[in-house]
Amino acid sequence: MGLERADDAGVYRISDELALIQTVDFFTPIVDDPYWFGQIAAANALSDVYAMGGVPKTAMNLVAFPIKQMDLDILRQIIQGGIDKIREADAVLVGGHSIEDSELKYGLSVTGFVHPARVLVKKNLRAGDRLILTKPLGTGIINTAIKAAMAPPALIDRVTRLMANLNRGAAEAMAAFAVHACTDVTGFGLLGHLAEMVTGSGCSVRIESRQVPILPETVDFASMGLVPGGAFKNKSFRQAMTIFADGVDAVMQDMLFDPQTSGGLLISIASQHAEALAEALTRRGTPAAAVIGEVLDDPIEKIYVS
């Protein structure tokens, strides 16, 4: 699996029984606490391996740090957060690289294992499948409210922990099922990442907006206009293939395009197995296990939102 298709990670076959998954991700701080920033950045990078149906095995740190402007203890806390999340994933930190930079950045390069026959790709949607989402939406909008000093401490803590939550439990639950396609929901928002699944699949999808799990405070903040610019970019880029029913208001549209950080898995599975998978996800303690839509036998490759 190479560069000709947009998937969550690269996959290289070693043998008939083993393939390597390779991915890399890093970004600037999205929370003030250095330790939690390390946790979130690590969880976000590890997520691509889970989305491909694999198991993370090794990780390497990627660090850009303004050593002349920040105390080195901040970096220590970031790295410790990342290490603790890597250990939680039962993976091993094997090294990394750091540079001096004017802007702080942190993330991981991650290698995972997968059986070549069990690799999950985005575009393998099948007509009749159900779509399941494993984390609620809203982190982009709520992070915007946090930057505006409008979010209470309890909400900040809840959203921080949600972003730091590994998709490991979700990946392990779906490993017991014949999942057809999967991706993780991050910067392009739910509908942006769903568009990547639809493009080239020969199918369309229908999303029931009322079934999409959304952090409760998100609605109020979005109604106040606290929507990140990325949501509007996502909507503009994918508006040609997205068809909203009359009852789907602008606030809901913004939430469905809201860029997520370390979001959940979006899973496509045959309808007869969807409820069983949702129950398995719930047993594994995933933040959500919501059946949010279906795949249609419709080759025009559109996203219908009702």
BELSUL-V503968 format. One record per backbone hydrogen bond with DSSP energy under -0.5 kcal/mol. NH is the residue of the N-H (numbers start at 1). CO is the residue of the C=O. E is the energy in kcal/mol with one decimal. If there is no record, write none. Layout:
nh	co	e
NH	CO	E
NH	CO	E
This chain:
nh	co	e
5	2	-0.7
7	5	-1.3
10	22	-2.5
11	1	-1.3
12	20	-2.6
14	18	-2.5
15	18	-2.3
19	114	-2.1
20	12	-3.1
21	112	-2.7
22	10	-2.7
23	110	-2.2
25	108	-2.3
27	106	-1.9
37	33	-2.1
38	34	-2.2
39	35	-1.9
40	36	-2.7
41	37	-2.7
42	38	-2.0
43	39	-2.6
44	40	-2.6
45	41	-1.9
46	42	-2.6
47	43	-1.4
48	44	-0.6
48	45	-0.8
49	46	-1.0
50	46	-1.3
51	47	-2.5
52	48	-1.1
53	50	-1.7
54	49	-2.4
55	113	-2.3
57	111	-3.0
58	111	-2.0
59	92	-2.3
60	109	-2.3
61	95	-2.5
62	107	-2.2
63	97	-2.2
64	105	-2.4
65	99	-2.4
67	65	-1.7
69	66	-1.7
70	66	-2.0
74	71	-1.6
75	71	-0.7
76	72	-2.0
77	73	-2.1
78	74	-2.1
79	75	-2.8
80	76	-2.4
81	77	-2.3
82	78	-2.2
83	79	-2.8
84	80	-2.6
85	81	-1.8
86	82	-2.5
87	83	-2.7
88	84	-1.9
89	85	-1.5
90	87	-2.0
91	86	-2.3
92	57	-2.0
94	59	-2.7
94	92	-0.6
95	59	-0.5
97	61	-2.2
99	63	-1.9
101	65	-1.2
105	64	-2.5
106	27	-2.0
107	62	-1.6
108	25	-2.0
109	60	-2.4
110	23	-2.6
110	108	-0.5
111	58	-2.6
112	21	-2.7
113	55	-2.3
114	19	-1.7
118	115	-2.6
119	116	-0.7
120	52	-2.2
128	295	-2.6
129	126	-2.4
130	269	-3.2
131	293	-2.3
132	267	-2.6
133	290	-2.3
134	265	-1.6
137	213	-2.6
142	138	-2.6
143	139	-2.5
144	140	-1.5
145	141	-1.8
146	142	-2.3
147	143	-2.1
148	144	-1.3
149	146	-1.8
150	145	-2.8
151	145	-0.5
155	152	-0.6
156	152	-2.1
157	153	-2.6
158	154	-2.0
159	155	-2.7
160	156	-2.4
161	157	-2.2
162	158	-1.8
163	159	-2.4
164	160	-1.7
165	161	-0.7
165	162	-0.8
171	167	-2.4
172	168	-2.8
173	169	-2.1
174	170	-2.3
175	171	-1.2
176	173	-1.1
177	174	-1.9
179	177	-1.8
180	268	-2.3
181	268	-1.4
182	121	-1.3
183	266	-1.5
185	264	-2.9
186	184	-0.7
189	186	-1.9
191	256	-2.2
192	188	-0.8
193	189	-2.4
194	190	-2.2
195	191	-2.1
196	192	-1.2
197	193	-1.3
198	194	-2.2
199	195	-2.6
201	198	-2.5
202	198	-0.5
203	198	-0.5
204	296	-1.5
205	302	-2.2
206	294	-2.6
207	304	-3.2
208	292	-2.9
209	207	-0.9
211	208	-2.1
212	208	-0.5
212	209	-1.0
215	137	-2.9
218	215	-2.0
219	216	-0.9
220	216	-0.6
221	217	-2.0
222	218	-2.8
223	219	-2.3
224	220	-1.2
225	222	-1.4
226	221	-2.4
227	225	-2.0
231	228	-1.5
232	228	-0.8
233	229	-1.8
234	230	-2.6
235	231	-2.3
236	232	-2.5
237	233	-2.2
238	234	-1.7
239	235	-1.0
241	238	-1.1
242	239	-0.8
243	241	-0.5
243	303	-3.3
244	242	-0.6
245	305	-3.0
248	245	-1.9
249	247	-0.9
253	249	-2.1
254	250	-2.4
255	251	-2.0
256	252	-2.1
257	253	-1.2
258	254	-0.5
258	255	-0.6
260	186	-3.0
262	260	-0.5
263	185	-0.9
266	183	-3.3
267	132	-2.9
267	265	-0.6
268	181	-2.8
269	130	-2.2
269	267	-0.5
273	270	-2.0
274	270	-0.7
274	271	-0.9
275	271	-0.5
277	273	-2.3
278	274	-2.6
279	275	-2.3
280	276	-2.1
281	277	-2.7
282	278	-2.0
283	279	-2.2
284	280	-1.5
285	282	-1.6
286	281	-2.1
288	134	-1.8
290	133	-2.1
292	131	-2.5
292	290	-0.8
293	131	-0.9
294	206	-2.1
295	129	-2.5
296	204	-3.6
298	296	-2.0
301	298	-1.2
303	241	-3.0
304	205	-3.0
304	302	-0.6
305	243	-2.8
305	303	-0.5
306	207	-2.6
306	304	-0.5
